[in-house]
Amino acid sequence: MEALYKEYQDKISGKLLSDIKEAMPEKYTKSQLKEILDLVAEEYEVSKIEAGESVGLVSAQSVGEPGTQMTLNTFHFAGVAEFNVTVGLPRIIEILDGRKKISTPMMEIYLKGPYAKGKDIKKIAESIKQTEFRDFIREISLEITEGILEVTIDLDKLKRVDLKEVKLMKILEKALKGFTLKQDKNKVIIKTKGKQESISELYKAKEKIKSIYVSGIKGILQVLPVKREEEFIIMTAGSNLKEIFKLDYVDTDRTLTNDIFEIRDILGIEAARQAVINEVFKVIENQGLNVDIRHIMLISDTMSFTGKVRGITRYGVVNDKSSVLARASFETPVKHIINAALIGETDPLSSVVENVMINQMIPVGTGLPKLVAQINKKEDKKKK
């Protein structure tokens, strides 16, 4: 059977051949396999793009047309504050524009071993979440007459994240320089070191201590343990792939983030390219639309082939076009034409847009080959 598979290596792609191997039943004859391979080879040949096909225009139209049917809303996880996920057209726009700061960064953290089955899942989720001092404050009051700031700490929350009171005091002392701190059971009394107590300084300290970073992973603002099929995963609002990968109980092979630039920085441009494909396809699929993945692959290749993630904008992909007219057709035409005129730039007219603009045949399809007919004058005279 392996010899038969080798015969079709040049006719069918390696991925399709491996899929056929996996899908075949335990018992089958050589003639049955040959018939299947012939059918797949024929279908594969038909599905290939013909030379001269305007793949860029087809992809743009195939993604753009269903994009007009997309919704503009955001998805909200019920019962979880600050946990929104941008979906639909806004999400497509921020991916294809190559925006470094996305509106709702999030992660899907997969776990190893017993934790994936639900062991200590809530404790792990709490330990990952970024906690600030405000999360441990039960009450905060400012005594103006005595010139002190009194903070009541929630000891139960400290135990939940496995944090000692001594460590919390050290974090406060490090952050609040110029103040003296005194602990009395579950209360922390804060006073200025100067002889004359400044009320304004205490007011500033009151606001400052709320945002002091205490524990967890920076950037992970909310966590939500979710059961997906037979295992538990942790969904997060906020993303920090680098720090999450350092945790022993995290399955780094499957853990995802929706931040394309973070993926590029940590895992490289190939991973970022695949992330663009996955994210765009996920949005389109969730909207109930159908777009061939090859169109999305072409767009992601265009965004990433230079080794950097560049958006489909006048500052990204469009800016690198060799054609002056193509650049001018996108946005800010006057600027591009004036700059080209100042340096005496020429346009090779090698693509579609610029030829359409000057009413010439476009170099695609039947307009691609350049045929010159050579007339034999002697034979032509004899006919006359």
Summary of the structure (lengths in Angstrom):
residues: 384
radius of gyration: 31.2
end to end distance: 65.5
largest distance: 120.3
contacts: 1018
relative contact order: 0.11
helix: 47%
strand: 15%
